[in-house]
Amino acid sequence: MLADYHVHSNFSDDSWYPMVEICQDAIRHSLDEICFTDHVDYGIKPDVEQYQTGALIAPMHKNPQGMLEPALNVDYERYFPAIEKVQEQFADLGAGSTLGGLTVKAGLELGVQTRYIPQYQELTRTYASRMDFALLSVHQVNNLEFWTGEFMEGRTQDEYNQAYYAELLSVVENFKEYSVLAHLDLIKRYELELVGADGLYPFHKIRDIVAAILEQAISDGKGIELNTSSFRYGLPDLTPCTEILELYKDLGGCIITIGSDSHKENNLGAYIGLAKKRLLALGYKQYCTFNAWEPVFHTLDD
């Protein structure tokens, strides 16, 4: 079985990949199950209604045609019906349609900062009945973006790494409406551009705070994600790194999903099979999909 549990569509501000095309491509890539996990980043981007009513402004970015458009959070009132439509449309159209076609699940990727936790709590409670799954990510700290480099600017390597993990610990201690922690050591993706593979922050300096994050997640019945984007970004290890995956397992963690973090066709489902093999080599026996917020366990050699 191949399941991709980190998929972005044109409901994310950084993707223009239509849901129908994603489902068609998933079938061509022999995927059995996908979960849409489009972006919500409160503090950085407004909701559609907030922007339309003028309550909040939005950052502007260029679409593939070079035209400026606002960067907004998921349009929830269109998003969930769109997922429900493709769920029905592709239920019997999978590569092995006699086995039930392509299974499509509904999720979100929540880019949580501690100061905006109440908004995420309200969001997830509002739409919980229409969701199967939620990724918890930290993409910004104090509204400073990683991908632009502004979070790292003016900070030493030690300062920005410690600040990132401290924020992630604060979030997991205070926010519970999620399923798994996405790309837990995400900061490395952007650090790589600054210091190169040989200069990445050593694991032993964050081991204790990462253990605290994982212990909290395990206590709360939450999991982690193995994010296969590490291969396309040229990182020297997995995301999260091998040490974190080993630590999670040693601490008793067993809920793990695999996701491509795809935003376009050539990323969809990429390296999912290889990721399963890497987990097996680390001693994992199972991985998870989700149904109505509950983990469903599958053997890795399936």
HUGI-V846833 format. One record per backbone hydrogen bond with DSSP energy under -0.5 kcal/mol. CO is the residue of the C=O (numbers start at 1). NH is the residue of the N-H. Records with the same first field share a line. If there is no record, write none. Layout:
CO = NH, NH
//
This chain:
2 = 32, 33
3 = 5
4 = 35
6 = 261, 262
7 = 37
9 = 12
12 = 15
16 = 18
17 = 10
18 = 22
19 = 23
20 = 24
21 = 25
22 = 26
23 = 27
24 = 28
25 = 29
26 = 31
27 = 30
32 = 103
33 = 4
34 = 105
35 = 7
36 = 107
38 = 109
39 = 74
40 = 111
41 = 44, 45
46 = 73
47 = 51
48 = 52
49 = 53
50 = 55, 56
51 = 54
59 = 71
61 = 69
63 = 66
67 = 63
69 = 61
70 = 72
74 = 76
75 = 78, 79
76 = 80
78 = 82
79 = 83
80 = 84
81 = 85
82 = 86
83 = 87
84 = 88
85 = 89
86 = 90
88 = 91
90 = 93, 102
94 = 97
96 = 99, 101
97 = 100
101 = 103
102 = 104
103 = 34
105 = 36, 107
106 = 132, 133
107 = 38
108 = 110, 135
109 = 40, 111
110 = 112, 137
113 = 116
114 = 117
116 = 119, 120
117 = 121
118 = 122
119 = 123
120 = 124
121 = 125
122 = 126
123 = 127
124 = 128
127 = 130
128 = 131
132 = 293
133 = 108
134 = 179, 180
135 = 110, 137
136 = 182
137 = 112
139 = 146
141 = 144
143 = 145
144 = 141
145 = 151
146 = 149
149 = 153
152 = 155
156 = 160
157 = 161
158 = 162
159 = 163
160 = 164
161 = 165
162 = 166
163 = 167
164 = 168
165 = 169
166 = 170
167 = 171
168 = 172
169 = 173
170 = 174
171 = 174, 175
176 = 178
179 = 223
180 = 136, 182
181 = 225
183 = 186
185 = 188
186 = 189, 190
187 = 191
188 = 192
190 = 194
191 = 194, 195
192 = 196
196 = 199
197 = 200
202 = 205
203 = 206, 207
206 = 210
207 = 211
208 = 212
209 = 213
210 = 214
211 = 215
212 = 216
213 = 217
214 = 218
215 = 219
216 = 220
217 = 222
218 = 221
223 = 181
224 = 257
225 = 227
226 = 228, 259
227 = 230, 239
228 = 231, 232
229 = 233
230 = 235
231 = 234
239 = 227
241 = 244, 245
242 = 246
243 = 247
244 = 248
245 = 249
246 = 250
247 = 251
248 = 253
249 = 252
254 = 256
255 = 224
256 = 288
257 = 226
258 = 5
259 = 228
262 = 8
263 = 16
264 = 267, 268
265 = 268
267 = 270
269 = 272
271 = 275
272 = 276
273 = 277
274 = 278
275 = 279
276 = 280
277 = 281
278 = 282
279 = 284
280 = 283
285 = 300
287 = 298
289 = 296
291 = 294
294 = 291
296 = 289
298 = 287
299 = 302
//
